[in-house]
Amino acid sequence: MATANTEQIISIKDERLDIDLIDQYRLSFFISARACQITVFDVKKKKLLLFEHREFDSSLSVTANLEMIHKDHILIAAGFWKEIQVFVRNDKFSLIPNPVFDKSLLYEYVRLNAETDPEKHAYHFKMLDDFNLSIAFGYSANIKKWFQNKYPNVSTFFSHQAVAYLKGINNQLKEKASASLYLNLNHHEALIAGFNLQKVAIYNQFGFKDAKHLVKIVLLTIQQFSQEGQSTPILLTGVKEKVDLYLPVFKKYFKHIELGKRPDNVVMHPIFNELEPYEYFEVFSNL
């Protein structure tokens, strides 16, 4: 087994990863403006084989950073994957109830929440039938072009981190709770979702300055959908450094808070236990 950690790179690999079997592996990217996570998943055996977190060079564009990874990483440069999925991490998204969703209006939906330019951005949508919702999202057309150029013969699917996070929550939803809140603390932002029973009441993404600011946003979010206030149960996930920093603060304000866990339908070698069970929740829920 192989593992490597630096301030900018986390790399964990199951040495049973076999390059001759890549045609049964799915390659996934979670891409933000500052970093990306990469996984390799054996679709046939439902087994995680590789996880990496890579910080980007802030002086370069996202595609320039992807190009550096592609040149540096022999495995990722392979062109015969079973399929590739790309999740974008940005604010260019909108949630629409399925009964009124119109796929011809993706640009109009996205621009309700964020600035977007149809000459610079591509648009897609995902339907979340379990929640009776659709998510319209936009992302850099250069990213789409980069993947098409690098993997012309591989089926590539684009999605959004909101889709990934809500899908993960669906597998750990507190079905008996009249209201529940889910909070994910990533390296550079937080994802938050409120539920009434099994219905999405609110979803948002935000940056925050400190613990006081974070608690304020969570309290304001709870007020919008829950009558239980600080007794609303909270499921917390995120990267270890953020969870370790803010969990003690949350315990002072909220009565029912617990840590999330990885999906139980994915096989992982014990080497991946180097990561906490609550880390990269949305990534491991979408292998």
HELIX and SHEET records of a PDB file:
HELIX    1   1 ILE A   19  GLN A   24  5                                   6    
HELIX    2   2 VAL A   62  ASP A   72  1                                  11    
HELIX    3   3 ASN A   98  VAL A  100  5                                   3    
HELIX    4   4 LYS A  103  LEU A  105  5                                   3    
HELIX    5   5 LEU A  106  ARG A  111  1                                   6    
HELIX    6   6 ASP A  129  PHE A  131  5                                   3    
HELIX    7   7 ALA A  141  LYS A  150  1                                  10    
HELIX    8   8 GLN A  161  ASN A  170  1                                  10    
HELIX    9   9 ALA A  211  GLN A  223  1                                  13    
HELIX   10  10 GLY A  229  SER A  231  5                                   3    
HELIX   11  11 LYS A  240  TYR A  253  1                                  14    
HELIX   12  12 PRO A  270  GLU A  274  5                                   5    
HELIX   13  13 PHE A  281  PHE A  284  1                                   4    
SHEET    1   A 7 ALA A   2  ASN A   5  0                                        
SHEET    2   A 7 ILE A   9  LYS A  13 -1                                        
SHEET    3   A 7 LYS A  47  GLU A  55 -1                                        
SHEET    4   A 7 ALA A  35  ASP A  42 -1                                        
SHEET    5   A 7 TYR A  25  ILE A  31 -1                                        
SHEET    6   A 7 GLU A  83  VAL A  88  1                                        
SHEET    7   A 7 THR A 156  HIS A 160  1                                        
SHEET    1   B 3 PHE A  93  PRO A  97  0                                        
SHEET    2   B 3 LEU A 133  SER A 140 -1                                        
SHEET    3   B 3 HIS A 121  LEU A 128 -1                                        
SHEET    1   C 5 LYS A 199  PHE A 206  0                                        
SHEET    2   C 5 ALA A 190  ASN A 196 -1                                        
SHEET    3   C 5 SER A 180  LEU A 185 -1                                        
SHEET    4   C 5 ILE A 234  GLY A 238  1                                        
SHEET    5   C 5 ILE A 257  LEU A 259  1                                        
END                                                                             
